[in-house]
Structures are given as structure tokens and as C-alpha cells.
Amino acid sequence: DQVAAGELVSQFIVYPTPGADVEALAREIEAKVDHTQAMTGAEFDATVGASLGVFNAIVIGIGLISLVVGGLSIVNTMAMAVAERTREIGIRRAIGAGRLRIVREVVTEAGLIGLIGGLCGLALGTVIVTLANEAGRASGTKASARPASVASSPALRFIARSTGRAARLILGGDVTPSPVRPFADRARRVRRRV
């Protein structure tokens, strides 16, 4: 007499009454039911946690590779921008712009490109996680916490503060410089002298 595949049970979940000794219940199930292995909630969390640790390491590795590739892309874009604007930079130097001012403008442009790209990535990631949460809600699966908890995380606040401080340091206290005004003022002064 054979058992059909649909009649097999591979696992079942037991919910103990509040206050019950979970370890004793697991050992009792193993003793009374042949060929079973009972797992408590803590043992299950440890088993799943080990698998999630490997998954998290892979995700972090992919994120680091993406960060390096993104940084190289920004460096490449800015190097090409400087190479294409050598004439413009030469004209600014002839008008009287200092090297530091030109470097500040190039670094500001690179920072803004990186900031805009990062914000777009953050927004896109939030949308994808929200959609994944909505899709998984029926099965009880959640990809992440609420987006509001991500936005209020200490790590994100630290990154935002550090970026602001770096921008003030590079720009000499002026986070939003007007790159055209000094050159226009100098050009007017040069014209008046002639």
C-alpha cells in the first residue's frame, strides 16, 4: 500500500498555549511522533538568520560594487566635462577667475550630479520596496520597514550631515554659489578700464 504525494506532510506548525515550556513541547513531539524533528522559534530564527546573513553579505557586496561603479562614472563624467570646457575655463582664467574658484565650480557640479543621482536612486528604491511590500502583503511577506523609518534612520542623517559639512568646507561656507556673478562683475570692471 503506497502513499500518494498529496498525502505527505513535510512540515507542520504547532502554536503552544501561553506560558507553556516550548523546549519541553518540542522534545515531547519528537518523542511521540516518529521520524520528526521539532524546532523551537529560537532554533528556527537561528537557522533562517544564518541564511539571511549570507544573503545580506551578497547584497552589501553588490551595493559596494555599485558604489564604486557610480563613483567612477561621476569621475569620468567630470573629467570629460573639464576636457570639453577647457576653452571656457581659459576664458574665465583670462577674465581673472582664480583656480580655486574654478575648482569649486567643478567640484560643486560633481557633487550636485552625485546628489541628484543618489536622491533619484533613493526614491526609486523606496518605490520598489513599497510595491514589493504591497505585492507581498497577501502572503504575509514584507521586504522592509516603512519608508518613513528608513528616512529617519541615524545612518541616513549622519550621511546627510557629513555631506552638508563637506560642501561647506569645499565651498568655503557658501553652499549655493552663484558661479556667474564674479565673472560678470570682473568683465564689467575690465570694460570700464578700456
N, CA, C and O atoms as a DFTB+ gen file, in Angstrom:
776 C
 N C O
     1  1       0.853      -1.174       0.000
     2  2       0.000       0.000       0.000
     3  2       0.902       1.242       0.000
     4  3       1.687       1.420       0.931
     5  1       0.808       2.114      -1.034
     6  2       1.647       3.290      -1.156
     7  2       0.869       4.557      -0.800
     8  3      -0.355       4.619      -0.924
     9  1       1.617       5.556      -0.358
    10  2       1.031       6.845      -0.002
    11  2       1.189       7.774      -1.195
    12  3       2.270       7.858      -1.779
    13  1       0.135       8.462      -1.555
    14  2       0.195       9.413      -2.665
    15  2       0.963      10.661      -2.229
    16  3       1.046      10.988      -1.045
    17  1       1.515      11.336      -3.221
    18  2       2.320      12.523      -2.921
    19  2       1.499      13.595      -2.214
    20  3       2.023      14.299      -1.351
    21  1       0.244      13.729      -2.558
    22  2      -0.612      14.734      -1.938
    23  2      -0.928      14.438      -0.489
    24  3      -1.389      15.325       0.229
    25  1      -0.690      13.195      -0.030
    26  2      -0.985      12.816       1.350
    27  2       0.218      12.989       2.274
    28  3       0.102      12.780       3.482
    29  1       1.367      13.367       1.723
    30  2       2.563      13.552       2.536
    31  2       2.553      14.918       3.213
    32  3       2.063      15.900       2.655
    33  1       3.091      14.964       4.400
    34  2       3.225      16.212       5.139
    35  2       4.713      16.431       5.384
    36  3       5.381      15.588       5.982
    37  1       5.226      17.564       4.921
    38  2       6.646      17.828       5.104
    39  2       6.918      18.655       6.361
    40  3       7.993      18.559       6.952
    41  1       5.943      19.465       6.765
    42  2       6.102      20.244       7.987
    43  2       4.739      20.651       8.528
    44  3       3.757      20.723       7.789
    45  1       4.699      20.911       9.807
    46  2       3.508      21.499      10.405
    47  2       3.941      22.399      11.555
    48  3       5.010      22.222      12.140
    49  1       3.089      23.362      11.860
    50  2       3.405      24.367      12.870
    51  2       2.503      24.155      14.073
    52  3       1.289      24.002      13.940
    53  1       3.111      24.150      15.236
    54  2       2.370      23.985      16.487
    55  2       2.464      25.303      17.244
    56  3       3.559      25.820      17.464
    57  1       1.325      25.843      17.639
    58  2       1.282      27.067      18.440
    59  2       0.983      26.682      19.889
    60  3      -0.144      26.299      20.202
    61  1       1.977      26.777      20.777
    62  2       1.734      26.389      22.172
    63  2       0.869      27.408      22.894
    64  3       0.792      28.568      22.490
    65  1       0.231      26.977      23.947
    66  2      -0.558      27.893      24.760
    67  2       0.388      28.837      25.503
    68  3       1.526      28.465      25.786
    69  1      -0.059      30.038      25.820
    70  2       0.805      30.978      26.534
    71  2       1.286      30.395      27.853
    72  3       0.505      29.821      28.613
    73  1       2.587      30.548      28.117
    74  2       3.175      30.055      29.363
    75  2       3.694      28.637      29.263
    76  3       4.306      28.152      30.215
    77  1       3.477      27.947      28.147
    78  2       3.946      26.569      28.008
    79  2       5.460      26.552      27.794
    80  3       6.026      27.498      27.247
    81  1       6.112      25.465      28.230
    82  2       7.555      25.306      28.028
    83  2       7.780      24.813      26.598
    84  3       7.488      23.662      26.275
    85  1       8.302      25.696      25.750
    86  2       8.445      25.401      24.325
    87  2       9.470      24.295      24.093
    88  3       9.269      23.430      23.241
    89  1      10.569      24.320      24.848
    90  2      11.617      23.297      24.682
    91  2      11.065      21.915      25.033
    92  3      11.300      20.944      24.313
    93  1      10.336      21.836      26.135
    94  2       9.773      20.551      26.556
    95  2       8.753      20.066      25.539
    96  3       8.694      18.872      25.243
    97  1       7.953      20.971      25.004
    98  2       6.952      20.602      23.994
    99  2       7.627      20.064      22.727
   100  3       7.168      19.081      22.146
   101  1       8.710      20.706      22.306
   102  2       9.431      20.247      21.110
   103  2       9.995      18.851      21.331
   104  3       9.887      18.005      20.443
   105  1      10.598      18.582      22.497
   106  2      11.149      17.252      22.773
   107  2      10.029      16.211      22.867
   108  3      10.211      15.068      22.449
   109  1       8.878      16.601      23.410
   110  2       7.736      15.670      23.508
   111  2       7.207      15.300      22.129
   112  3       6.855      14.144      21.892
   113  1       7.145      16.268      21.215
   114  2       6.699      15.989      19.848
   115  2       7.669      15.032      19.173
   116  3       7.243      14.092      18.501
   117  1       8.972      15.259      19.345
   118  2       9.969      14.372      18.740
   119  2       9.863      12.963      19.302
   120  3      10.070      11.988      18.579
   121  1       9.540      12.848      20.601
   122  2       9.440      11.529      21.227
   123  2       8.180      10.787      20.783
   124  3       8.218       9.569      20.613
   125  1       7.088      11.483      20.597
   126  2       5.814      10.828      20.297
   127  2       5.567      10.602      18.812
   128  3       4.852       9.671      18.443
   129  1       6.152      11.448      17.941
   130  2       5.913      11.317      16.502
   131  2       7.206      10.826      15.856
   132  3       8.239      11.492      15.924
   133  1       7.136       9.653      15.228
   134  2       8.325       9.060      14.615
   135  2       8.809       9.887      13.425
   136  3       8.025      10.520      12.719
   137  1      10.111       9.859      13.231
   138  2      10.777      10.486      12.081
   139  2      10.455      11.984      11.966
   140  3      10.197      12.487      10.872
   141  1      10.473      12.683      13.099
   142  2      10.238      14.130      13.073
   143  2      11.383      14.856      13.757
   144  3      12.121      14.289      14.563
   145  1      11.502      16.081      13.423
   146  2      12.483      16.954      14.076
   147  2      11.745      18.236      14.430
   148  3      11.317      18.976      13.544
   149  1      11.597      18.495      15.706
   150  2      10.888      19.682      16.172
   151  2      11.885      20.821      16.337
   152  3      13.010      20.628      16.798
   153  1      11.452      21.984      15.957
   154  2      12.298      23.167      16.029
   155  2      11.533      24.248      16.777
   156  3      10.380      24.540      16.459
   157  1      12.190      24.844      17.782
   158  2      11.550      25.947      18.505
   159  2      11.697      27.223      17.689
   160  3      12.406      27.261      16.684
   161  1      11.014      28.261      18.143
   162  2      11.104      29.534      17.437
   163  2      12.524      30.079      17.414
   164  3      12.964      30.632      16.406
   165  1      13.249      29.924      18.533
   166  2      14.632      30.417      18.589
   167  2      15.526      29.640      17.631
   168  3      16.370      30.228      16.956
   169  1      15.346      28.314      17.566
   170  2      16.155      27.500      16.640
   171  2      15.838      27.850      15.190
   172  3      16.732      27.909      14.346
   173  1      14.554      28.082      14.911
   174  2      14.163      28.465      13.551
   175  2      14.766      29.814      13.171
   176  3      15.262      29.990      12.058
   177  1      14.719      30.772      14.111
   178  2      15.312      32.094      13.857
   179  2      16.809      31.982      13.600
   180  3      17.340      32.678      12.734
   181  1      17.508      31.103      14.352
   182  2      18.953      30.931      14.150
   183  2      19.239      30.336      12.774
   184  3      20.184      30.749      12.102
   185  1      18.423      29.366      12.352
   186  2      18.624      28.740      11.041
   187  2      18.363      29.736       9.925
   188  3      19.159      29.856       8.994
   189  1      17.253      30.449      10.017
   190  2      16.926      31.440       8.996
   191  2      17.911      32.601       9.050
   192  3      18.276      33.144       8.007
   193  1      18.349      32.995      10.254
   194  2      19.305      34.083      10.406
   195  2      20.621      33.795       9.713
   196  3      21.230      34.698       9.140
   197  1      21.075      32.529       9.756
   198  2      22.316      32.174       9.062
   199  2      22.157      32.344       7.558
   200  3      23.058      32.852       6.891
   201  1      21.018      31.923       7.024
   202  2      20.767      32.084       5.591
   203  2      20.669      33.562       5.222
   204  3      21.195      33.989       4.194
   205  1      19.995      34.333       6.061
   206  2      19.873      35.770       5.788
   207  2      21.208      36.486       5.902
   208  3      21.430      37.487       5.221
   209  1      22.109      35.986       6.761
   210  2      23.436      36.589       6.877
   211  2      24.205      36.483       5.572
   212  3      24.866      37.434       5.156
   213  1      24.118      35.324       4.927
   214  2      24.781      35.143       3.623
   215  2      24.130      36.045       2.586
   216  3      24.822      36.680       1.790
   217  1      22.812      36.105       2.593
   218  2      22.098      36.961       1.647
   219  2      22.468      38.431       1.851
   220  3      22.699      39.154       0.881
   221  1      22.523      38.876       3.113
   222  2      22.889      40.265       3.397
   223  2      24.316      40.571       2.946
   224  3      24.589      41.661       2.443
   225  1      25.227      39.611       3.127
   226  2      26.608      39.821       2.672
   227  2      26.656      39.998       1.161
   228  3      27.404      40.834       0.655
   229  1      25.864      39.216       0.442
   230  2      25.817      39.331      -1.023
   231  2      25.254      40.693      -1.425
   232  3      25.789      41.347      -2.320
   233  1      24.184      41.116      -0.772
   234  2      23.565      42.405      -1.095
   235  2      24.525      43.553      -0.790
   236  3      24.619      44.499      -1.573
   237  1      25.236      43.485       0.333
   238  2      26.204      44.532       0.671
   239  2      27.331      44.562      -0.349
   240  3      27.781      45.636      -0.748
   241  1      27.792      43.381      -0.777
   242  2      28.836      43.321      -1.801
   243  2      28.390      43.961      -3.108
   244  3      29.141      44.710      -3.733
   245  1      27.172      43.662      -3.511
   246  2      26.633      44.261      -4.742
   247  2      26.515      45.778      -4.578
   248  3      26.814      46.533      -5.504
   249  1      26.080      46.217      -3.399
   250  2      25.972      47.653      -3.146
   251  2      27.317      48.351      -3.213
   252  3      27.418      49.446      -3.766
   253  1      28.367      47.725      -2.651
   254  2      29.702      48.328      -2.701
   255  2      30.222      48.408      -4.133
   256  3      30.826      49.405      -4.528
   257  1      29.984      47.352      -4.905
   258  2      30.404      47.375      -6.312
   259  2      29.656      48.484      -7.049
   260  3      30.251      49.202      -7.853
   261  1      28.365      48.628      -6.785
   262  2      27.581      49.685      -7.422
   263  2      28.106      51.061      -7.030
   264  3      28.152      51.972      -7.856
   265  1      28.503      51.208      -5.767
   266  2      29.040      52.485      -5.310
   267  2      30.336      52.829      -6.042
   268  3      30.533      53.972      -6.454
   269  1      31.213      51.847      -6.203
   270  2      32.475      52.089      -6.915
   271  2      32.202      52.449      -8.368
   272  3      32.787      53.394      -8.898
   273  1      31.304      51.690      -9.020
   274  2      30.988      51.968     -10.426
   275  2      30.365      53.354     -10.565
   276  3      30.699      54.093     -11.492
   277  1      29.466      53.709      -9.656
   278  2      28.859      55.041      -9.700
   279  2      29.892      56.140      -9.510
   280  3      29.859      57.156     -10.205
   281  1      30.817      55.939      -8.561
   282  2      31.870      56.926      -8.346
   283  2      32.758      57.089      -9.568
   284  3      33.112      58.208      -9.941
   285  1      33.116      55.974     -10.190
   286  2      33.928      56.053     -11.408
   287  2      33.168      56.746     -12.540
   288  3      33.759      57.480     -13.332
   289  1      31.873      56.511     -12.610
   290  2      31.071      57.183     -13.640
   291  2      31.073      58.691     -13.435
   292  3      31.188      59.450     -14.398
   293  1      30.947      59.128     -12.185
   294  2      30.966      60.566     -11.900
   295  2      32.336      61.152     -12.227
   296  3      32.431      62.232     -12.810
   297  1      33.403      60.432     -11.847
   298  2      34.748      60.916     -12.159
   299  2      34.931      61.032     -13.667
   300  3      35.472      62.023     -14.157
   301  1      34.478      60.018     -14.403
   302  2      34.595      60.047     -15.867
   303  2      33.796      61.208     -16.454
   304  3      34.287      61.921     -17.329
   305  1      32.581      61.396     -15.979
   306  2      31.747      62.488     -16.486
   307  2      32.392      63.838     -16.229
   308  3      32.401      64.702     -17.106
   309  1      32.936      64.027     -15.021
   310  2      33.536      65.315     -14.703
   311  2      34.842      65.523     -15.461
   312  3      35.142      66.646     -15.866
   313  1      35.627      64.458     -15.662
   314  2      36.863      64.604     -16.439
   315  2      36.543      65.008     -17.872
   316  3      37.222      65.855     -18.452
   317  1      35.512      64.402     -18.437
   318  2      35.110      64.764     -19.799
   319  2      34.557      66.191     -19.837
   320  3      34.794      66.925     -20.796
   321  1      33.823      66.580     -18.796
   322  2      33.278      67.939     -18.757
   323  2      34.405      68.965     -18.709
   324  3      34.343      69.995     -19.380
   325  1      35.427      68.682     -17.919
   326  2      36.564      69.609     -17.845
   327  2      37.307      69.640     -19.174
   328  3      37.689      70.709     -19.650
   329  1      37.516      68.449     -19.784
   330  2      38.225      68.388     -21.069
   331  2      37.471      69.151     -22.152
   332  3      38.085      69.810     -22.991
   333  1      36.136      69.063     -22.138
   334  2      35.336      69.750     -23.154
   335  2      35.240      71.248     -22.884
   336  3      34.941      72.016     -23.798
   337  1      35.488      71.680     -21.650
   338  2      35.306      73.087     -21.302
   339  2      36.636      73.804     -21.082
   340  3      36.689      74.815     -20.382
   341  1      37.698      73.288     -21.673
   342  2      38.995      73.940     -21.470
   343  2      38.986      75.373     -22.003
   344  3      39.602      76.266     -21.420
   345  1      38.289      75.580     -23.104
   346  2      38.214      76.942     -23.666
   347  2      37.482      77.867     -22.695
   348  3      37.929      78.981     -22.424
   349  1      36.365      77.395     -22.182
   350  2      35.588      78.203     -21.227
   351  2      36.403      78.487     -19.964
   352  3      36.381      79.601     -19.441
   353  1      37.124      77.465     -19.478
   354  2      37.959      77.656     -18.289
   355  2      39.076      78.647     -18.602
   356  3      39.417      79.480     -17.761
   357  1      39.647      78.564     -19.802
   358  2      40.686      79.518     -20.202
   359  2      40.172      80.941     -20.233
   360  3      40.857      81.864     -19.793
   361  1      38.971      81.121     -20.751
   362  2      38.374      82.467     -20.795
   363  2      38.144      82.983     -19.373
   364  3      38.419      84.148     -19.085
   365  1      37.649      82.132     -18.495
   366  2      37.436      82.556     -17.116
   367  2      38.746      82.933     -16.447
   368  3      38.815      83.921     -15.715
   369  1      39.787      82.145     -16.696
   370  2      41.100      82.478     -16.126
   371  2      41.605      83.808     -16.674
   372  3      42.209      84.591     -15.941
   373  1      41.357      84.076     -17.990
   374  2      41.799      85.332     -18.600
   375  2      41.052      86.518     -18.012
   376  3      41.625      87.596     -17.854
   377  1      39.783      86.329     -17.686
   378  2      38.985      87.398     -17.094
   379  2      39.455      87.680     -15.675
   380  3      39.296      88.790     -15.168
   381  1      40.042      86.652     -15.029
   382  2      40.547      86.882     -13.679
   383  2      40.049      85.902     -12.640
   384  3      40.265      86.106     -11.445
   385  1      39.390      84.844     -13.069
   386  2      38.910      83.852     -12.106
   387  2      40.101      83.081     -11.552
   388  3      41.020      82.725     -12.289
   389  1      40.078      82.833     -10.282
   390  2      41.155      82.072      -9.659
   391  2      40.974      80.583      -9.866
   392  3      39.882      80.106     -10.176
   393  1      42.063      79.861      -9.689
   394  2      41.998      78.402      -9.837
   395  2      41.038      77.796      -8.814
   396  3      40.266      76.890      -9.129
   397  1      41.101      78.307      -7.597
   398  2      40.242      77.773      -6.541
   399  2      38.768      77.933      -6.895
   400  3      37.967      77.032      -6.647
   401  1      38.411      79.074      -7.472
   402  2      37.012      79.306      -7.854
   403  2      36.574      78.299      -8.918
   404  3      35.471      77.757      -8.840
   405  1      37.422      78.047      -9.900
   406  2      37.085      77.097     -10.967
   407  2      36.992      75.686     -10.398
   408  3      36.092      74.927     -10.757
   409  1      37.929      75.333      -9.504
   410  2      37.885      74.005      -8.872
   411  2      36.608      73.863      -8.060
   412  3      35.967      72.812      -8.091
   413  1      36.230      74.915      -7.332
   414  2      34.983      74.869      -6.562
   415  2      33.781      74.619      -7.461
   416  3      32.898      73.830      -7.122
   417  1      33.747      75.288      -8.598
   418  2      32.615      75.103      -9.517
   419  2      32.555      73.677     -10.041
   420  3      31.480      73.083     -10.111
   421  1      33.703      73.130     -10.408
   422  2      33.731      71.761     -10.942
   423  2      33.339      70.758      -9.855
   424  3      32.572      69.831     -10.112
   425  1      33.862      70.942      -8.650
   426  2      33.532      70.035      -7.550
   427  2      32.058      70.179      -7.165
   428  3      31.396      69.185      -6.865
   429  1      31.547      71.403      -7.171
   430  2      30.127      71.609      -6.876
   431  2      29.256      70.912      -7.909
   432  3      28.261      70.274      -7.566
   433  1      29.633      71.038      -9.163
   434  2      28.867      70.373     -10.221
   435  2      28.888      68.860     -10.028
   436  3      27.856      68.199     -10.152
   437  1      30.063      68.315      -9.725
   438  2      30.162      66.867      -9.494
   439  2      29.322      66.446      -8.294
   440  3      28.636      65.425      -8.334
   441  1      29.382      67.247      -7.217
   442  2      28.592      66.926      -6.032
   443  2      27.100      66.968      -6.296
   444  3      26.353      66.113      -5.820
   445  1      26.663      67.970      -7.060
   446  2      25.231      68.067      -7.378
   447  2      24.781      66.911      -8.256
   448  3      23.689      66.375      -8.068
   449  1      25.615      66.523      -9.213
   450  2      25.266      65.368     -10.049
   451  2      25.139      64.121      -9.183
   452  3      24.191      63.348      -9.326
   453  1      26.103      63.933      -8.282
   454  2      26.042      62.777      -7.381
   455  2      24.843      62.828      -6.462
   456  3      24.194      61.808      -6.229
   457  1      24.538      64.018      -5.930
   458  2      23.392      64.174      -5.031
   459  2      22.081      63.879      -5.749
   460  3      21.221      63.171      -5.225
   461  1      21.937      64.423      -6.942
   462  2      20.699      64.199      -7.705
   463  2      20.559      62.716      -8.047
   464  3      19.474      62.146      -7.930
   465  1      21.667      62.093      -8.473
   466  2      21.618      60.661      -8.770
   467  2      21.282      59.837      -7.541
   468  3      20.500      58.889      -7.620
   469  1      21.873      60.194      -6.395
   470  2      21.577      59.474      -5.159
   471  2      20.135      59.626      -4.720
   472  3      19.508      58.659      -4.288
   473  1      19.603      60.845      -4.830
   474  2      18.200      61.068      -4.453
   475  2      17.253      60.320      -5.388
   476  3      16.244      59.770      -4.946
   477  1      17.582      60.300      -6.681
   478  2      16.754      59.537      -7.630
   479  2      16.798      58.053      -7.293
   480  3      15.773      57.372      -7.333
   481  1      17.997      57.546      -6.957
   482  2      18.121      56.139      -6.573
   483  2      17.367      55.825      -5.305
   484  3      16.734      54.775      -5.200
   485  1      17.428      56.736      -4.326
   486  2      16.700      56.547      -3.078
   487  2      15.193      56.525      -3.321
   488  3      14.477      55.692      -2.766
   489  1      14.721      57.449      -4.156
   490  2      13.284      57.491      -4.467
   491  2      12.853      56.234      -5.205
   492  3      11.812      55.654      -4.896
   493  1      13.654      55.809      -6.185
   494  2      13.316      54.606      -6.943
   495  2      13.329      53.377      -6.038
   496  3      12.456      52.516      -6.146
   497  1      14.319      53.292      -5.143
   498  2      14.377      52.169      -4.209
   499  2      13.181      52.147      -3.281
   500  3      12.634      51.082      -2.992
   501  1      12.768      53.325      -2.807
   502  2      11.598      53.403      -1.927
   503  2      10.341      52.938      -2.655
   504  3       9.519      52.219      -2.088
   505  1      10.197      53.351      -3.912
   506  2       9.029      52.931      -4.702
   507  2       9.036      51.416      -4.896
   508  3       8.000      50.766      -4.754
   509  1      10.198      50.852      -5.221
   510  2      10.279      49.410      -5.459
   511  2       9.966      48.628      -4.187
   512  3       9.240      47.636      -4.233
   513  1      10.516      49.073      -3.041
   514  2      10.249      48.372      -1.780
   515  2       8.777      48.496      -1.403
   516  3       8.175      47.535      -0.926
   517  1       8.200      49.669      -1.613
   518  2       6.776      49.845      -1.309
   519  2       5.918      48.935      -2.170
   520  3       4.984      48.306      -1.672
   521  1       6.227      48.860      -3.466
   522  2       5.479      47.967      -4.350
   523  2       5.679      46.502      -3.964
   524  3       4.735      45.714      -4.017
   525  1       6.909      46.132      -3.574
   526  2       7.165      44.750      -3.149
   527  2       6.397      44.429      -1.874
   528  3       5.881      43.322      -1.720
   529  1       6.319      45.404      -0.949
   530  2       5.545      45.189       0.271
   531  2       4.066      44.993      -0.049
   532  3       3.414      44.117       0.518
   533  1       3.540      45.808      -0.956
   534  2       2.130      45.684      -1.317
   535  2       1.866      44.347      -2.007
   536  3       0.845      43.706      -1.759
   537  1       2.794      43.928      -2.876
   538  2       2.615      42.647      -3.566
   539  2       2.722      41.476      -2.595
   540  3       2.033      40.468      -2.754
   541  1       3.586      41.609      -1.586
   542  2       3.770      40.517      -0.640
   543  2       2.821      40.538       0.533
   544  3       2.820      39.614       1.346
   545  1       2.010      41.579       0.637
   546  2       1.096      41.688       1.777
   547  2       0.127      40.513       1.860
   548  3      -0.211      40.068       2.957
   549  1      -0.321      40.010       0.721
   550  2      -1.277      38.897       0.717
   551  2      -0.659      37.641       1.325
   552  3      -1.348      36.868       1.991
   553  1       0.647      37.436       1.094
   554  2       1.288      36.236       1.627
   555  2       1.910      36.468       2.996
   556  3       2.455      35.541       3.596
   557  1       1.833      37.697       3.493
   558  2       2.395      37.993       4.798
   559  2       3.881      38.296       4.755
   560  3       4.530      38.336       5.799
   561  1       4.428      38.508       3.576
   562  2       5.857      38.790       3.429
   563  2       6.060      40.284       3.316
   564  3       5.279      40.975       2.662
   565  1       7.118      40.790       3.958
   566  2       7.453      42.209       3.856
   567  2       8.909      42.335       3.473
   568  3       9.759      41.651       4.042
   569  1       9.215      43.206       2.509
   570  2      10.591      43.395       2.062
   571  2      11.360      44.303       2.997
   572  3      12.573      44.140       3.134
   573  1      10.710      45.251       3.644
   574  2      11.409      46.201       4.502
   575  2      10.401      46.888       5.401
   576  3       9.191      46.689       5.298
   577  1      10.946      47.700       6.283
   578  2      10.083      48.505       7.140
   579  2       9.484      49.642       6.337
   580  3       9.740      49.773       5.140
   581  1       8.691      50.455       6.996
   582  2       8.091      51.597       6.307
   583  2       9.171      52.520       5.773
   584  3      10.227      52.648       6.391
   585  1       8.929      53.170       4.632
   586  2       9.913      54.122       4.108
   587  2      10.208      55.255       5.081
   588  3      11.315      55.794       5.072
   589  1       9.237      55.631       5.925
   590  2       9.471      56.707       6.880
   591  2      10.544      56.309       7.881
   592  3      11.337      57.152       8.300
   593  1      10.583      55.023       8.276
   594  2      11.611      54.594       9.226
   595  2      12.980      54.594       8.574
   596  3      13.982      54.812       9.254
   597  1      13.047      54.355       7.265
   598  2      14.324      54.425       6.555
   599  2      14.807      55.867       6.511
   600  3      15.989      56.133       6.725
   601  1      13.901      56.799       6.234
   602  2      14.276      58.206       6.132
   603  2      14.711      58.776       7.468
   604  3      15.488      59.730       7.510
   605  1      14.220      58.201       8.570
   606  2      14.589      58.728       9.878
   607  2      15.721      57.935      10.517
   608  3      15.972      58.093      11.712
   609  1      16.402      57.098       9.767
   610  2      17.466      56.281      10.339
   611  2      18.667      57.143      10.694
   612  3      18.952      58.116       9.996
   613  1      19.377      56.806      11.765
   614  2      20.549      57.590      12.166
   615  2      21.648      57.583      11.098
   616  3      22.339      58.585      10.913
   617  1      21.809      56.462      10.401
   618  2      22.857      56.396       9.373
   619  2      22.577      57.394       8.255
   620  3      23.496      58.058       7.775
   621  1      21.317      57.506       7.837
   622  2      20.969      58.438       6.764
   623  2      21.159      59.880       7.224
   624  3      21.618      60.722       6.452
   625  1      20.811      60.170       8.471
   626  2      21.021      61.522       8.995
   627  2      22.508      61.846       9.064
   628  3      22.909      62.970       8.763
   629  1      23.341      60.865       9.461
   630  2      24.781      61.079       9.517
   631  2      25.336      61.380       8.129
   632  3      26.159      62.283       7.973
   633  1      24.892      60.631       7.121
   634  2      25.359      60.855       5.750
   635  2      24.942      62.245       5.281
   636  3      25.735      62.946       4.651
   637  1      23.714      62.652       5.577
   638  2      23.243      63.970       5.150
   639  2      24.054      65.081       5.820
   640  3      24.452      66.042       5.162
   641  1      24.300      64.951       7.141
   642  2      25.089      65.972       7.834
   643  2      26.516      66.031       7.299
   644  3      27.061      67.115       7.092
   645  1      27.119      64.865       7.074
   646  2      28.503      64.829       6.577
   647  2      28.602      65.454       5.201
   648  3      29.555      66.176       4.910
   649  1      27.621      65.180       4.353
   650  2      27.633      65.767       3.009
   651  2      27.511      67.286       3.088
   652  3      28.202      68.001       2.363
   653  1      26.648      67.778       3.953
   654  2      26.495      69.227       4.115
   655  2      27.770      69.878       4.629
   656  3      28.168      70.941       4.151
   657  1      28.416      69.233       5.614
   658  2      29.662      69.793       6.140
   659  2      30.754      69.799       5.073
   660  3      31.505      70.767       4.949
   661  1      30.838      68.705       4.301
   662  2      31.851      68.646       3.238
   663  2      31.597      69.731       2.194
   664  3      32.540      70.349       1.699
   665  1      30.330      69.965       1.857
   666  2      30.011      71.004       0.877
   667  2      30.403      72.380       1.409
   668  3      30.947      73.191       0.660
   669  1      30.136      72.661       2.699
   670  2      30.522      73.954       3.271
   671  2      32.038      74.098       3.313
   672  3      32.565      75.187       3.085
   673  1      32.748      72.998       3.603
   674  2      34.199      73.053       3.657
   675  2      34.792      73.336       2.272
   676  3      35.684      74.171       2.127
   677  1      34.286      72.632       1.264
   678  2      34.800      72.795      -0.101
   679  2      34.453      74.172      -0.643
   680  3      35.277      74.815      -1.294
   681  1      33.239      74.621      -0.376
   682  2      32.776      75.879      -0.952
   683  2      33.085      77.086      -0.074
   684  3      32.680      78.203      -0.395
   685  1      33.785      76.876       1.010
   686  2      34.163      77.994       1.864
   687  2      32.983      78.638       2.550
   688  3      32.966      79.860       2.699
   689  1      31.998      77.876       2.973
   690  2      30.857      78.411       3.686
   691  2      29.683      78.752       2.802
   692  3      28.588      78.985       3.314
   693  1      29.864      78.792       1.495
   694  2      28.784      79.139       0.577
   695  2      28.330      77.874      -0.121
   696  3      28.996      77.403      -1.043
   697  1      27.202      77.316       0.305
   698  2      26.746      76.048      -0.244
   699  2      26.134      76.232      -1.623
   700  3      26.181      75.316      -2.444
   701  1      25.563      77.396      -1.893
   702  2      24.956      77.634      -3.210
   703  2      25.592      78.846      -3.853
   704  3      25.002      79.926      -3.848
   705  1      26.801      78.690      -4.414
   706  2      27.465      79.849      -5.011
   707  2      26.824      80.225      -6.332
   708  3      26.255      79.382      -7.025
   709  1      26.921      81.488      -6.669
   710  2      26.496      81.942      -7.982
   711  2      27.736      82.011      -8.859
   712  3      28.524      82.949      -8.740
   713  1      27.920      81.031      -9.740
   714  2      29.177      80.967     -10.476
   715  2      29.343      82.065     -11.521
   716  3      30.461      82.311     -11.976
   717  1      28.271      82.723     -11.906
   718  2      28.363      83.696     -12.989
   719  2      28.685      85.093     -12.466
   720  3      29.399      85.844     -13.131
   721  1      28.177      85.458     -11.293
   722  2      28.279      86.825     -10.801
   723  2      29.715      87.352     -10.717
   724  3      29.959      88.459     -11.196
   725  1      30.689      86.618     -10.132
   726  2      32.043      87.195     -10.056
   727  2      32.647      87.473     -11.428
   728  3      33.358      88.463     -11.603
   729  1      32.373      86.615     -12.390
   730  2      32.938      86.806     -13.721
   731  2      32.284      87.995     -14.427
   732  3      32.952      88.760     -15.123
   733  1      30.991      88.138     -14.242
   734  2      30.292      89.273     -14.853
   735  2      30.780      90.590     -14.245
   736  3      30.981      91.572     -14.960
   737  1      30.972      90.605     -12.909
   738  2      31.476      91.819     -12.265
   739  2      32.872      92.172     -12.758
   740  3      33.148      93.340     -13.033
   741  1      33.746      91.202     -12.875
   742  2      35.106      91.456     -13.348
   743  2      35.111      91.894     -14.798
   744  3      35.884      92.770     -15.185
   745  1      34.237      91.279     -15.613
   746  2      34.176      91.672     -17.022
   747  2      33.738      93.134     -17.137
   748  3      34.261      93.862     -17.981
   749  1      32.783      93.583     -16.299
   750  2      32.349      94.980     -16.319
   751  2      33.492      95.917     -15.931
   752  3      33.674      96.969     -16.545
   753  1      34.262      95.533     -14.908
   754  2      35.389      96.349     -14.488
   755  2      36.459      96.439     -15.563
   756  3      37.056      97.497     -15.762
   757  1      36.703      95.321     -16.262
   758  2      37.702      95.327     -17.337
   759  2      37.243      96.232     -18.470
   760  3      38.054      96.961     -19.041
   761  1      35.951      96.199     -18.808
   762  2      35.421      97.040     -19.895
   763  2      35.508      98.525     -19.532
   764  3      35.796      99.359     -20.390
   765  1      35.258      98.855     -18.259
   766  2      35.304     100.259     -17.850
   767  2      36.713     100.811     -17.951
   768  3      36.893     101.985     -18.276
   769  1      37.717      99.985     -17.679
   770  2      39.094     100.435     -17.745
   771  2      39.507     100.732     -19.182
   772  3      40.313     101.629     -19.425
   773  1      38.957      99.981     -20.135
   774  2      39.341     100.158     -21.539
   775  2      38.574     101.296     -22.106
   776  3      38.737     101.627     -23.280
